[in-house]
Amino acid sequence: MQDSTTLTAEVRDLPPQSGWRVVETTGQMSVACPCGLNTGFIPAPDAARIAQDHLEHPQAPRV
């Protein structure tokens, strides 16, 4: 299986402006990979580091 990490930013809703939805990021991200890695929401700098480390040092294949 090819590791392929996906980072997802957490956002929260703000009051609408002129009828448009407004969101802002919380500074948290999650990292997921088809191999089963899923960190849940963690601080963005940690998520970026984990995603990079995961791609550079893939884990042994699962049985």
Secondary structure by P-SEA (a helix, b strand, c coil): cbbbbbbbbbbbbccccccbbbbbbccbbbbbcccccccccccaaaaaaaaaaaaaccccccc
